């Protein structure tokens, strides 16, 4: 028999080896239809996410950009800075910025989208389920827990003999049921209280039992309270009831509130940066218009000179030599190239203003600033402004919150140097019976478990202490030292930030005086350049000077005109920087930060909670733990829009102004880039003309007259130092559901 089995096993083994060796490399599959469209020959591909998003109307409705070829806007939009700020805030869910650059196209948002602040950031920080305020408060919420279990046991028992089988069944059969329901609450002092109900059911075939099945019902109250480590309102408000050394107490209410305040400071910095870039782009656009106007005037003057020389060149008269004609022609095309370049730069800067305002890149309208730079001198008291900058700087306020955060963490960390000593206790009421709940009480002992429980016959209690301590406190001492170093670091950073703010304010105030003086000097330079052009032209008419002096005078006049408006714009930007450094830039632009509206139900609940608190009895303990953390609400608008801590002079002092004779000539030319040298008509060329001479039309009416420095008027309404009494724009951030001081926003 064994021999036959060995033979069969050998035959099967050989057959399996042969069958394995004959397996084809491409097996045949039934129901194969040859459709391999689902097969992909690569493991990685670039794909589009299936996301339903709606583009902005300004993106879909964008027109072709303005350029030298497309330079005919449908409408000129005269825009004030106040209106630009309002439109920007209305269209800004993301705080757009150009990084202080108006030349390069915006690309920062696409490169680092996570680094840009949004109106949702404060709400995101508050509703963070890990470190948010609501997450920290959730640690003190009541917890309801319940569990239910059923079990069946059926096993043989190792018993024998008459007495053994009389006491124990040879086959043990058992049905078990258990239900536990409890509600627990963590208090502000770190203690925990439990109320628990335990229900047990058991049936088994043990012959020694009084009842085949019985119910065990008990209700117990339990508490556990720390006496040393983890005890007290101060520790639990800072670190939370489940804190451990080295984990930075992510669930403390106080620290969660500080994180939220830091996020508000970051949000304010984002809004401020956006307004700063808007002002930069706005005044740079103003300068581009003025610079274009100066270059157009120079181009027109060069064109007139070329025409005059060219007329002499045609008739071969004195003054119409070929080198002079070529020199005049080169001057014209020099200005023409500068005009075309300035016009393109104007379109680019206008596009930056549109980007910050959240508008389409082109919608047929061309933005033109209607506010004029102020020509009044701004005098600020250094000590008052310096003190205001140290008190109102958003960066310093944010850093002070970080210092407060480290102080609170150090207080909580020192608590871990105490041993763990907890008091605990439990009191239990028991009930046992044949039934769990039988309404008709028979009076028999142990007829039902609830009857026994409500009689209170069986009661148990337990009191005790638990103690635990790390000998040496190696980890805890390291944590304290680490927090001390972190606190020292934050304080050192705060001190250097204050030094930095002081230096920044000093530089900004120095630039105010610098650019104001430059505007005076460049104004007188412009007046002198105008008179120089007239004098040189008159001398050229009499033949006492050469043509190159006329052309040089025209270039210097255009440069003086551009330099004057450059210094005015720099003066406005210097005033902006002063407000930026002393923390009043948003007030300077009439911006007020406020949270968004709540649902009507939230206000109803808040009023209800306020009435409840008003009806309660207030107990003043004379101290709080931890100590006072905030100095109250930050006053965003300290003073009016006019003073800003300084004095505005209606005219500069006579000693500071160079004497300028009355009747000074002034430049002409409208600020309008709707025509360029590329589309100007050309007359018929003369017989000796090298090419056609273009005839450029004048660009409309003259700009606003400018008086001499001694007669400068008070700043106009659009001068930005004394803006009109406009209601401040309230910029609302997104609001997350959170607990307020008087109520809880409904979910």
C-alpha positions as CSV (number, residue, x, y, z in Angstrom):
1,X,0.0,0.0,0.0
2,X,2.8,2.4,0.9
3,X,4.6,1.5,-2.2
4,X,1.6,2.4,-4.4
5,X,1.2,5.7,-2.6
6,X,4.9,6.5,-3.2
7,X,4.4,5.8,-6.9
8,X,1.3,7.9,-7.2
9,X,3.1,10.8,-5.4
10,X,6.1,10.6,-7.7
11,X,3.9,10.6,-10.8
12,X,1.9,13.6,-9.6
13,X,5.1,15.5,-8.8
14,X,6.5,14.9,-12.3
15,X,3.2,15.9,-13.9
16,X,3.2,19.2,-11.9
17,X,6.8,19.9,-12.9
18,X,6.0,19.3,-16.6
19,X,2.8,21.3,-16.5
20,X,4.7,24.2,-14.9
21,X,7.5,24.2,-17.4
22,X,4.9,24.3,-20.3
23,X,3.1,27.5,-19.1
24,X,3.0,30.0,-22.0
25,X,4.4,33.5,-21.6
26,X,1.1,35.0,-23.0
27,X,-1.7,32.9,-21.6
28,X,-5.0,32.6,-23.3
29,X,-8.0,34.2,-21.5
30,X,-11.6,33.4,-22.2
31,X,-13.9,36.3,-23.0
32,X,-11.0,38.5,-24.2
33,X,-12.3,41.0,-26.9
34,X,-9.0,42.8,-27.6
35,X,-10.2,46.2,-26.3
36,X,-7.2,47.6,-24.3
37,X,-8.3,51.2,-24.2
38,X,-8.1,51.2,-20.5
39,X,-4.4,50.3,-20.6
40,X,-1.9,53.1,-20.0
41,X,1.7,52.8,-20.8
42,X,2.9,55.4,-18.2
43,X,2.5,55.7,-14.5
44,X,2.6,59.5,-14.2
45,X,0.8,62.1,-16.2
46,X,-0.1,65.8,-15.8
47,X,-3.8,66.0,-15.4
48,X,-6.5,68.6,-14.6
49,X,-8.4,68.5,-11.3
50,X,-12.1,68.1,-11.6
51,X,-13.0,71.3,-9.8
52,X,-16.1,73.4,-10.3
53,X,-15.0,77.1,-10.0
54,X,-16.5,80.3,-11.4
55,X,-14.1,82.9,-12.8
56,X,-14.4,86.6,-12.0
57,X,-16.4,88.7,-14.5
58,X,-13.4,91.0,-14.7
59,X,-11.4,88.0,-16.0
60,X,-13.9,86.9,-18.6
61,X,-14.6,90.5,-19.7
62,X,-11.0,91.7,-20.1
63,X,-10.3,93.5,-23.4
64,X,-7.2,93.8,-25.4
65,X,-4.5,95.8,-23.5
66,X,-3.7,99.4,-24.3
67,X,-0.5,99.8,-26.3
68,X,1.1,102.0,-28.9
69,X,-1.0,100.2,-31.5
70,X,-4.2,100.3,-29.4
71,X,-4.2,103.7,-27.8
72,X,-7.8,104.9,-28.1
73,X,-9.7,104.4,-24.8
74,X,-13.4,104.7,-24.9
75,X,-13.4,106.8,-21.7
76,X,-11.0,108.6,-19.4
77,X,-11.7,107.6,-15.8
78,X,-10.7,110.5,-13.4
79,X,-10.1,108.6,-10.2
80,X,-9.5,109.9,-6.7
81,X,-7.3,108.1,-4.3
82,X,-10.2,107.8,-1.8
83,X,-12.4,106.1,-4.5
84,X,-9.5,103.8,-5.4
85,X,-9.1,102.7,-1.8
86,X,-12.9,102.0,-1.6
87,X,-13.0,100.0,-4.8
88,X,-9.8,98.1,-3.7
89,X,-11.3,97.1,-0.4
90,X,-14.6,96.0,-2.0
91,X,-12.9,93.8,-4.5
92,X,-10.2,92.3,-2.2
93,X,-10.9,88.9,-0.6
94,X,-7.2,88.2,-1.2
95,X,-4.7,91.0,-0.2
96,X,-3.1,91.6,-3.5
97,X,0.4,93.2,-3.6
98,X,2.9,94.2,-6.2
99,X,5.9,94.0,-3.8
100,X,6.5,97.8,-4.2
101,X,7.3,97.3,-7.9
102,X,5.2,99.0,-10.6
103,X,7.4,98.0,-13.5
104,X,7.2,94.3,-13.5
105,X,3.9,92.5,-14.0
106,X,2.4,90.9,-10.8
107,X,3.4,87.3,-10.3
108,X,3.8,86.9,-6.5
109,X,0.4,85.4,-6.0
110,X,0.9,82.7,-8.5
111,X,4.4,81.9,-7.1
112,X,3.4,81.7,-3.4
113,X,-0.4,81.6,-3.0
114,X,-0.2,80.4,0.6
115,X,1.8,83.4,1.7
116,X,-0.9,86.0,0.8
117,X,-3.3,87.0,3.5
118,X,-7.0,86.9,2.9
119,X,-10.2,88.1,4.6
120,X,-10.8,84.5,5.7
121,X,-7.5,84.1,7.7
122,X,-8.8,85.4,11.1
123,X,-11.8,83.1,10.8
124,X,-9.6,80.2,9.8
125,X,-7.4,80.7,12.8
126,X,-10.3,81.0,15.1
127,X,-12.1,77.9,13.8
128,X,-9.0,75.7,13.6
129,X,-10.1,72.4,15.1
130,X,-6.7,71.8,16.7
131,X,-5.4,75.1,18.1
132,X,-8.4,77.4,17.7
133,X,-10.4,79.1,20.5
134,X,-13.4,76.8,20.0
135,X,-11.2,73.7,20.0
136,X,-9.6,74.8,23.3
137,X,-13.0,75.5,24.9
138,X,-14.2,72.0,23.7
139,X,-11.9,70.4,26.2
140,X,-14.2,71.7,29.0
141,X,-17.4,70.5,27.4
142,X,-19.5,67.7,28.9
143,X,-18.9,64.3,27.3
144,X,-21.5,61.6,26.9
145,X,-20.3,58.0,26.4
146,X,-22.2,54.8,26.2
147,X,-21.3,51.2,25.4
148,X,-23.3,48.0,25.1
149,X,-22.1,44.4,24.8
150,X,-23.7,40.9,24.6
151,X,-21.8,37.6,24.9
152,X,-22.6,33.9,24.8
153,X,-20.4,31.3,26.6
154,X,-20.7,27.6,26.0
155,X,-17.9,25.4,27.3
156,X,-17.3,22.0,29.0
157,X,-16.3,22.0,32.6
158,X,-13.8,19.6,34.1
159,X,-15.9,18.1,36.9
160,X,-16.7,14.5,37.9
161,X,-18.5,12.7,40.7
162,X,-21.8,13.1,42.2
163,X,-20.9,16.1,44.3
164,X,-19.0,17.8,41.6
165,X,-21.9,17.6,39.1
166,X,-24.3,18.6,41.8
167,X,-22.4,21.9,42.3
168,X,-21.2,22.5,38.7
169,X,-22.9,21.7,35.5
170,X,-20.8,19.5,33.2
171,X,-21.4,21.9,30.4
172,X,-21.3,25.6,31.4
173,X,-23.8,27.8,29.5
174,X,-23.8,31.5,30.1
175,X,-25.5,34.7,28.6
176,X,-23.9,38.0,29.4
177,X,-25.1,41.6,28.8
178,X,-23.5,44.9,29.8
179,X,-24.4,48.5,29.3
180,X,-22.5,51.5,30.6
181,X,-23.6,55.1,30.2
182,X,-21.7,58.0,31.6
183,X,-21.5,61.8,31.4
184,X,-18.3,63.5,32.3
185,X,-17.2,67.1,32.8
186,X,-13.8,68.8,33.0
187,X,-13.7,71.8,35.2
188,X,-11.6,75.0,34.8
189,X,-9.5,73.9,37.8
190,X,-8.5,70.6,36.1
191,X,-10.8,68.3,38.0
192,X,-13.0,65.7,36.3
193,X,-16.5,64.6,37.5
194,X,-18.3,61.5,36.3
195,X,-21.8,60.3,36.7
196,X,-22.1,56.7,35.5
197,X,-24.8,54.0,35.2
198,X,-23.8,50.3,34.9
199,X,-26.2,47.6,34.0
200,X,-25.2,43.9,34.0
201,X,-27.3,40.9,33.0
202,X,-26.2,37.2,33.5
203,X,-27.8,33.9,32.9
204,X,-26.0,30.5,33.5
205,X,-26.9,27.0,34.3
206,X,-25.0,26.8,37.6
207,X,-27.3,24.8,39.9
208,X,-26.1,26.7,43.0
209,X,-27.6,30.0,41.8
210,X,-30.8,31.4,43.5
211,X,-32.1,32.7,40.2
212,X,-31.2,31.3,36.8
213,X,-30.8,34.9,35.5
214,X,-30.2,38.1,37.4
215,X,-29.7,41.8,36.9
216,X,-27.1,44.0,38.5
217,X,-27.8,47.7,38.3
218,X,-25.6,50.4,39.9
219,X,-25.2,54.2,39.7
220,X,-21.9,55.8,40.7
221,X,-20.5,59.3,41.0
222,X,-16.8,59.8,40.7
223,X,-14.3,62.6,40.8
224,X,-10.6,63.0,40.1
225,X,-8.9,66.3,41.0
226,X,-5.3,67.3,40.7
227,X,-3.8,68.9,43.9
228,X,-0.3,69.9,42.6
229,X,0.6,69.3,39.0
230,X,-2.2,70.3,36.6
231,X,-4.2,72.1,39.3
232,X,-5.6,75.5,39.2
233,X,-7.5,77.8,36.9
234,X,-4.3,79.5,35.7
235,X,-2.6,76.4,34.4
236,X,-5.8,75.0,32.7
237,X,-6.6,78.2,31.0
238,X,-3.1,78.5,29.6
239,X,-2.2,74.9,28.8
240,X,-5.4,73.0,28.9
241,X,-6.4,70.0,31.0
242,X,-4.4,67.5,28.9
243,X,-1.1,69.4,28.5
244,X,2.3,67.7,28.7
245,X,5.7,69.3,28.9
246,X,7.3,69.8,25.5
247,X,4.0,69.8,23.5
248,X,3.6,73.6,23.6
249,X,0.1,73.4,25.1
250,X,-1.8,73.4,21.9
251,X,-5.2,73.2,23.5
252,X,-5.1,76.1,26.0
253,X,-7.8,78.8,25.8
254,X,-5.4,81.6,26.6
255,X,-2.8,80.5,24.0
256,X,-5.6,79.9,21.4
257,X,-6.8,83.5,22.0
258,X,-3.2,84.8,21.6
259,X,-2.9,82.9,18.3
260,X,-6.1,84.5,17.1
261,X,-4.8,88.0,18.0
262,X,-1.6,87.3,16.1
263,X,-3.7,86.3,13.1
264,X,-5.6,89.6,13.4
265,X,-2.3,91.5,13.4
266,X,-1.2,89.6,10.3
267,X,-4.5,90.4,8.6
268,X,-4.1,94.1,9.4
269,X,-0.5,94.1,8.0
270,X,-1.9,92.5,4.8
271,X,-4.5,95.2,4.4
272,X,-1.9,97.9,5.2
273,X,0.5,96.5,2.6
274,X,-2.2,96.5,0.0
275,X,-3.1,100.1,0.7
276,X,0.6,101.0,0.6
277,X,1.1,99.5,-2.8
278,X,-2.1,101.1,-4.1
279,X,-0.8,104.5,-3.1
280,X,2.5,103.8,-4.7
281,X,0.9,102.7,-8.0
282,X,-1.5,105.7,-7.9
283,X,1.1,108.3,-7.5
284,X,3.5,106.6,-9.9
285,X,0.6,106.7,-12.4
286,X,0.3,110.4,-11.7
287,X,4.0,110.9,-12.4
288,X,3.7,109.0,-15.6
289,X,1.0,111.3,-16.8
290,X,3.1,114.4,-15.9
291,X,6.3,112.9,-17.3
292,X,4.4,112.1,-20.6
293,X,3.1,115.7,-20.6
294,X,6.7,117.1,-20.2
295,X,8.0,114.8,-23.0
296,X,5.2,115.7,-25.3
297,X,5.9,119.4,-24.8
298,X,9.6,118.7,-25.5
299,X,8.7,116.7,-28.6
300,X,6.4,119.4,-29.9
301,X,9.1,122.1,-29.3
302,X,11.7,119.9,-31.0
303,X,9.3,119.4,-33.9
304,X,8.8,123.2,-34.4
305,X,12.6,123.6,-34.3
306,X,13.0,120.9,-36.9
307,X,10.4,122.4,-39.1
308,X,12.1,125.8,-39.0
309,X,15.5,124.3,-39.8
310,X,14.1,122.1,-42.4
311,X,12.5,125.1,-44.2
312,X,15.9,126.7,-44.3
313,X,17.4,123.5,-45.4
314,X,15.1,123.2,-48.4
315,X,16.1,126.7,-49.7
316,X,19.7,126.2,-48.7
317,X,19.6,129.3,-46.5
318,X,21.9,130.2,-43.7
319,X,21.0,128.1,-40.6
320,X,19.7,125.2,-42.8
321,X,22.9,123.3,-43.1
322,X,22.6,119.6,-43.4
323,X,24.3,118.9,-40.0
324,X,21.9,121.3,-38.3
325,X,18.9,119.7,-40.0
326,X,20.1,116.2,-39.0
327,X,20.8,117.5,-35.4
328,X,17.2,118.9,-35.2
329,X,15.8,115.7,-36.6
330,X,17.7,113.6,-34.1
331,X,16.4,115.7,-31.3
332,X,12.8,115.2,-32.5
333,X,13.1,111.5,-32.7
334,X,14.8,111.3,-29.4
335,X,11.8,113.0,-27.8
336,X,9.5,110.9,-29.9
337,X,11.1,107.7,-28.6
338,X,10.9,108.9,-25.1
339,X,7.2,109.8,-25.6
340,X,6.4,106.3,-26.9
341,X,8.3,104.7,-24.1
342,X,6.6,106.9,-21.5
343,X,3.2,106.1,-23.0
344,X,3.9,102.4,-22.7
345,X,5.1,102.8,-19.2
346,X,1.9,104.7,-18.4
347,X,-0.2,101.9,-19.6
348,X,1.8,99.4,-17.5
349,X,1.4,101.5,-14.4
350,X,-2.3,101.9,-15.0
351,X,-2.5,98.2,-15.3
352,X,-0.9,97.8,-11.8
353,X,-3.4,100.2,-10.3
354,X,-6.2,98.0,-11.9
355,X,-4.6,94.9,-10.5
356,X,-4.5,96.1,-6.9
357,X,-8.1,97.5,-7.3
358,X,-9.3,94.0,-8.5
359,X,-10.5,95.3,-11.9
360,X,-10.1,93.8,-15.3
361,X,-6.8,94.4,-17.0
362,X,-8.5,96.5,-19.6
363,X,-12.2,97.4,-19.8
364,X,-12.1,100.3,-22.3
365,X,-11.5,103.0,-19.7
366,X,-8.2,104.6,-18.9
367,X,-7.6,105.6,-15.3
368,X,-6.3,109.1,-14.7
369,X,-5.5,110.3,-11.2
370,X,-7.6,113.3,-10.3
371,X,-5.9,114.1,-7.0
372,X,-3.0,116.5,-7.0
373,X,0.0,116.1,-4.8
374,X,0.1,118.4,-1.8
375,X,2.5,121.3,-2.0
376,X,2.1,122.1,1.7
377,X,4.9,121.4,4.1
378,X,4.2,118.7,6.8
379,X,5.8,119.5,10.1
380,X,5.8,116.7,12.7
381,X,7.0,116.7,16.2
382,X,9.7,114.0,16.4
383,X,9.1,113.0,20.0
384,X,5.3,112.8,19.6
385,X,5.5,110.9,16.3
386,X,8.2,108.6,17.7
387,X,6.0,107.7,20.7
388,X,3.0,107.1,18.5
389,X,5.0,104.8,16.2
390,X,6.1,102.7,19.2
391,X,2.5,102.5,20.4
392,X,0.7,101.9,17.1
393,X,3.1,99.8,15.1
394,X,1.3,96.6,14.0
395,X,4.6,94.6,13.9
396,X,5.4,95.6,17.5
397,X,1.8,94.7,18.6
398,X,2.2,91.3,17.0
399,X,5.6,90.8,18.6
400,X,4.2,91.8,22.0
401,X,1.6,89.1,21.7
402,X,4.3,86.6,21.0
403,X,6.1,87.8,24.2
404,X,2.9,87.4,26.1
405,X,2.5,83.9,24.6
406,X,6.0,82.9,25.9
407,X,5.3,84.3,29.3
408,X,2.1,82.2,29.6
409,X,3.9,79.1,28.4
410,X,6.7,79.6,30.9
411,X,4.1,79.9,33.7
412,X,2.5,76.7,32.6
413,X,5.8,74.9,32.2
414,X,6.8,75.6,35.8
415,X,3.7,73.8,36.9
416,X,5.3,70.5,35.7
417,X,8.0,70.9,38.3
418,X,5.4,69.8,40.8
419,X,4.7,66.1,41.5
420,X,1.5,64.6,40.4
421,X,-0.9,64.3,43.3
422,X,-4.5,63.6,42.6
423,X,-7.4,63.1,44.9
424,X,-10.1,60.7,43.7
425,X,-13.3,59.3,45.1
426,X,-16.3,57.3,44.1
427,X,-19.7,56.6,45.6
428,X,-21.9,53.8,44.3
429,X,-25.5,52.7,44.8
430,X,-26.2,49.1,44.0
431,X,-29.2,47.1,43.0
432,X,-29.6,43.4,42.3
433,X,-32.6,41.2,41.4
434,X,-34.3,38.6,39.3
435,X,-35.8,41.2,37.0
436,X,-34.4,44.6,36.0
437,X,-37.6,46.6,36.2
438,X,-40.8,45.0,37.3
439,X,-43.6,47.6,38.0
440,X,-45.7,45.4,40.3
441,X,-43.5,45.2,43.3
442,X,-44.1,41.9,45.2
443,X,-42.1,42.9,48.3
444,X,-40.0,39.7,48.0
445,X,-36.3,40.3,48.5
446,X,-34.4,40.8,45.3
447,X,-37.4,40.7,43.1
448,X,-36.0,43.4,40.7
449,X,-32.8,45.3,40.6
450,X,-34.3,48.8,40.4
451,X,-36.4,48.2,43.5
452,X,-33.2,47.2,45.4
453,X,-31.4,50.2,44.0
454,X,-34.0,52.8,45.0
455,X,-34.2,51.5,48.5
456,X,-30.6,52.4,49.0
457,X,-29.8,49.3,50.9
458,X,-26.4,48.7,49.3
459,X,-24.0,51.5,49.0
460,X,-20.2,51.7,48.5
461,X,-17.7,54.4,48.6
462,X,-14.0,54.9,47.9
463,X,-11.6,57.8,48.7
464,X,-7.9,57.9,47.9
465,X,-4.8,59.7,46.6
466,X,-2.5,58.9,43.7
467,X,1.0,60.1,43.6
468,X,3.5,60.1,40.8
469,X,6.9,61.9,40.4
470,X,9.8,61.8,38.0
471,X,12.9,61.7,40.2
472,X,15.2,64.5,39.1
473,X,12.6,66.2,36.8
474,X,15.1,66.0,34.0
475,X,12.6,66.6,31.2
476,X,10.6,69.2,33.1
477,X,13.7,71.3,34.0
478,X,14.8,71.2,30.3
479,X,11.3,72.4,29.3
480,X,11.5,75.3,31.8
481,X,14.9,76.3,30.5
482,X,13.7,76.0,26.9
483,X,10.8,78.3,27.6
484,X,13.1,80.8,29.4
485,X,15.3,81.0,26.4
486,X,12.3,81.3,24.0
487,X,11.0,84.2,26.2
488,X,14.4,85.9,26.2
489,X,14.6,85.5,22.5
490,X,11.2,87.1,21.9
491,X,12.0,90.0,24.2
492,X,15.3,90.6,22.3
493,X,13.4,90.5,19.0
494,X,10.9,93.0,20.4
495,X,13.7,95.4,21.4
496,X,15.4,95.2,18.0
497,X,12.0,95.6,16.3
498,X,11.5,98.8,18.3
499,X,15.0,100.0,17.2
500,X,14.1,99.1,13.6
501,X,10.8,101.1,13.8
502,X,12.7,104.0,15.2
503,X,15.2,104.0,12.4
504,X,12.5,103.5,9.8
505,X,10.6,106.5,11.1
506,X,13.7,108.6,11.2
507,X,14.4,107.8,7.6
508,X,10.8,108.5,6.6
509,X,10.8,111.9,8.3
510,X,14.1,112.7,6.8
511,X,12.8,111.9,3.3
512,X,9.8,114.3,3.9
513,X,12.2,117.2,4.4
514,X,14.4,116.0,1.6
515,X,11.7,115.7,-1.1
516,X,10.0,118.9,0.0
517,X,13.3,120.7,-0.4
518,X,13.8,119.0,-3.8
519,X,10.4,120.0,-4.9
520,X,11.2,123.7,-4.2
521,X,14.6,123.4,-5.9
522,X,13.2,121.6,-9.0
523,X,10.3,124.1,-9.3
524,X,12.8,127.0,-9.5
525,X,14.9,124.9,-11.9
526,X,11.8,124.4,-14.1
527,X,11.1,128.1,-14.1
528,X,14.7,128.9,-14.9
529,X,14.7,126.3,-17.7
530,X,11.5,127.8,-19.2
531,X,13.2,131.2,-19.3
532,X,16.4,129.8,-20.7
533,X,14.5,128.3,-23.6
534,X,12.8,131.6,-24.4
535,X,16.1,133.5,-24.1
536,X,18.0,131.0,-26.3
537,X,15.3,131.0,-28.9
538,X,15.3,134.8,-29.0
539,X,19.1,134.7,-29.3
540,X,18.9,132.1,-32.0
541,X,16.5,134.3,-34.0
542,X,19.1,137.0,-34.0
543,X,21.9,134.6,-34.9
544,X,24.0,135.1,-31.8
545,X,23.8,131.4,-30.6
546,X,24.0,128.1,-32.4
547,X,21.3,125.5,-32.8
548,X,22.8,123.1,-30.4
549,X,22.2,125.5,-27.5
550,X,18.5,125.6,-28.4
551,X,18.2,121.9,-28.6
552,X,20.1,121.5,-25.3
553,X,17.7,124.0,-23.6
554,X,14.7,122.1,-24.8
555,X,16.1,118.8,-23.4
556,X,16.9,120.4,-20.1
557,X,13.4,122.0,-19.9
558,X,11.8,118.5,-20.3
559,X,14.1,117.0,-17.7
560,X,13.4,119.9,-15.3
561,X,9.7,119.4,-15.7
562,X,9.9,115.7,-15.1
563,X,12.2,116.1,-12.1
564,X,9.8,118.6,-10.5
565,X,6.9,116.2,-10.6
566,X,9.1,113.3,-9.6
567,X,10.1,115.2,-6.5
568,X,6.4,116.0,-5.8
569,X,5.4,112.3,-6.1
570,X,8.3,111.3,-3.9
571,X,7.2,113.8,-1.4
572,X,3.7,112.2,-1.3
573,X,5.3,108.8,-1.0
574,X,7.5,110.1,1.9
575,X,4.4,111.3,3.7
576,X,2.8,107.9,3.1
577,X,5.9,106.2,4.6
578,X,5.7,108.4,7.7
579,X,2.1,107.2,8.3
580,X,3.2,103.7,7.5
581,X,6.0,103.7,10.1
582,X,3.9,105.3,12.8
583,X,1.0,102.9,12.3
584,X,-1.6,105.4,11.0
585,X,-1.6,104.5,7.3
586,X,-5.1,102.9,7.4
587,X,-6.4,105.9,9.4
588,X,-4.7,108.2,6.9
589,X,-6.7,106.6,4.1
590,X,-10.0,106.4,6.0
591,X,-9.9,102.5,6.5
592,X,-11.5,100.9,9.5
593,X,-11.2,97.2,10.1
594,X,-14.3,95.4,11.4
595,X,-15.6,91.9,11.6
596,X,-18.4,90.8,9.2
597,X,-22.1,90.7,10.3
598,X,-23.5,87.8,12.3
599,X,-26.8,86.0,11.6
600,X,-29.9,87.5,13.2
601,X,-30.2,84.4,15.4
602,X,-26.8,85.1,16.8
603,X,-27.8,88.5,18.0
604,X,-31.0,87.1,19.5
605,X,-29.0,84.4,21.4
606,X,-26.4,87.0,22.5
607,X,-29.2,89.2,24.0
608,X,-30.6,86.2,25.8
609,X,-27.2,85.4,27.3
610,X,-26.6,89.0,28.3
611,X,-29.9,89.0,30.2
612,X,-28.9,85.8,32.0
613,X,-25.5,87.3,33.0
614,X,-27.2,90.5,34.1
615,X,-29.5,88.5,36.4
616,X,-26.6,86.6,37.9
617,X,-24.7,87.6,41.0
618,X,-21.2,88.8,40.2
619,X,-18.5,87.9,42.7
620,X,-15.4,90.1,42.6
621,X,-12.4,88.0,43.9
622,X,-10.0,91.0,43.5
623,X,-7.7,89.1,41.2
624,X,-7.7,87.0,38.1
625,X,-5.6,84.0,37.0
626,X,-3.7,84.5,34.8
627,X,-3.2,88.2,35.2
628,X,-4.7,90.8,32.8
629,X,-3.5,89.9,29.3
630,X,-4.9,92.7,27.2
631,X,-5.2,96.4,27.5
632,X,-8.5,96.5,25.8
633,X,-9.7,97.3,22.4
634,X,-7.2,98.9,20.1
635,X,-8.3,102.4,18.9
636,X,-7.8,102.4,15.2
637,X,-8.5,106.1,14.7
638,X,-6.8,108.1,17.4
639,X,-7.2,111.5,15.9
640,X,-8.8,113.1,12.9
641,X,-7.6,112.8,9.4
642,X,-6.1,116.3,9.3
643,X,-3.6,116.7,12.1
644,X,-1.9,113.2,12.3
645,X,0.3,114.6,15.1
646,X,1.6,117.5,13.0
647,X,0.9,120.9,11.6
648,X,0.0,121.6,8.0
649,X,1.3,124.9,6.7
650,X,-0.7,126.7,4.0
651,X,2.4,128.1,2.5
652,X,6.2,127.6,3.0
653,X,8.1,130.2,5.0
654,X,9.5,133.0,2.8
655,X,13.1,132.3,4.0
656,X,12.8,128.7,2.7
657,X,11.7,129.8,-0.8
658,X,13.9,131.2,-3.6
659,X,12.6,134.5,-5.0
660,X,10.9,133.9,-8.3
661,X,9.8,136.8,-10.5
662,X,6.1,137.0,-11.3
663,X,4.8,136.0,-14.7
664,X,7.0,133.0,-15.1
665,X,6.3,131.0,-18.3
666,X,4.6,127.7,-17.8
667,X,4.5,124.5,-19.9
668,X,1.6,123.5,-21.9
669,X,0.2,120.2,-23.0
670,X,-2.8,118.1,-21.9
671,X,-2.2,114.9,-19.9
672,X,-3.7,112.6,-22.6
673,X,-1.9,109.6,-24.1
674,X,-4.5,109.1,-26.8
675,X,-2.1,110.1,-29.6
676,X,1.5,109.2,-30.4
677,X,4.1,110.0,-33.0
678,X,3.3,106.8,-34.8
679,X,-0.2,108.1,-35.9
680,X,0.6,111.7,-36.7
681,X,0.0,112.8,-40.3
682,X,2.9,113.9,-42.5
683,X,3.0,116.7,-45.1
684,X,4.4,116.3,-48.6
685,X,8.1,116.3,-48.7
686,X,10.1,118.9,-50.4
687,X,12.4,118.2,-53.3
688,X,15.5,118.0,-51.1
689,X,13.8,116.4,-48.1
690,X,15.4,113.1,-46.9
691,X,12.0,111.9,-45.7
692,X,8.6,113.3,-44.8
693,X,8.4,115.7,-41.8
694,X,5.5,114.8,-39.5
695,X,3.3,117.5,-38.2
696,X,2.2,116.7,-34.6
697,X,-1.1,118.2,-33.3
698,X,-1.1,119.8,-29.9
699,X,-2.5,117.7,-27.1
700,X,-5.4,119.9,-26.0
701,X,-5.7,122.5,-23.2
702,X,-3.0,123.4,-20.8
703,X,-2.8,121.6,-17.4
704,X,-3.7,123.2,-14.1
705,X,-1.6,126.4,-13.6
706,X,1.1,126.3,-10.9
707,X,2.0,129.4,-9.0
708,X,5.5,130.3,-7.8
709,X,6.8,128.8,-4.6
710,X,6.2,132.0,-2.7
711,X,2.5,132.0,-3.7
712,X,1.8,128.3,-3.2
713,X,-1.8,127.9,-2.0
714,X,-3.2,125.8,0.7
715,X,-3.6,122.1,-0.1
716,X,-6.6,121.3,-2.2
717,X,-9.3,118.8,-1.3
718,X,-7.4,116.0,-3.1
719,X,-4.1,117.0,-1.4
720,X,-4.3,113.9,0.8
721,X,-3.1,115.8,3.9
722,X,-6.5,117.2,4.6
723,X,-9.0,114.7,3.0
724,X,-12.7,115.5,3.1
725,X,-14.9,114.3,5.9
726,X,-15.8,111.1,4.2
727,X,-17.2,108.2,6.2
728,X,-14.4,105.7,6.8
729,X,-14.5,102.5,4.7
730,X,-15.3,99.6,7.0
731,X,-13.3,96.5,5.8
732,X,-15.0,93.4,7.0
733,X,-13.1,90.1,7.5
734,X,-14.8,86.8,7.3
735,X,-16.1,85.6,10.7
736,X,-16.1,82.0,12.0
737,X,-18.6,80.6,14.4
738,X,-17.2,81.4,17.9
739,X,-18.2,82.2,21.4
740,X,-18.6,85.9,22.0
741,X,-18.6,87.7,25.4
742,X,-22.4,87.7,25.5
743,X,-23.5,84.7,23.4
744,X,-22.6,81.8,21.1
745,X,-23.2,82.0,17.4
746,X,-25.5,79.1,16.4
747,X,-24.1,76.5,14.2
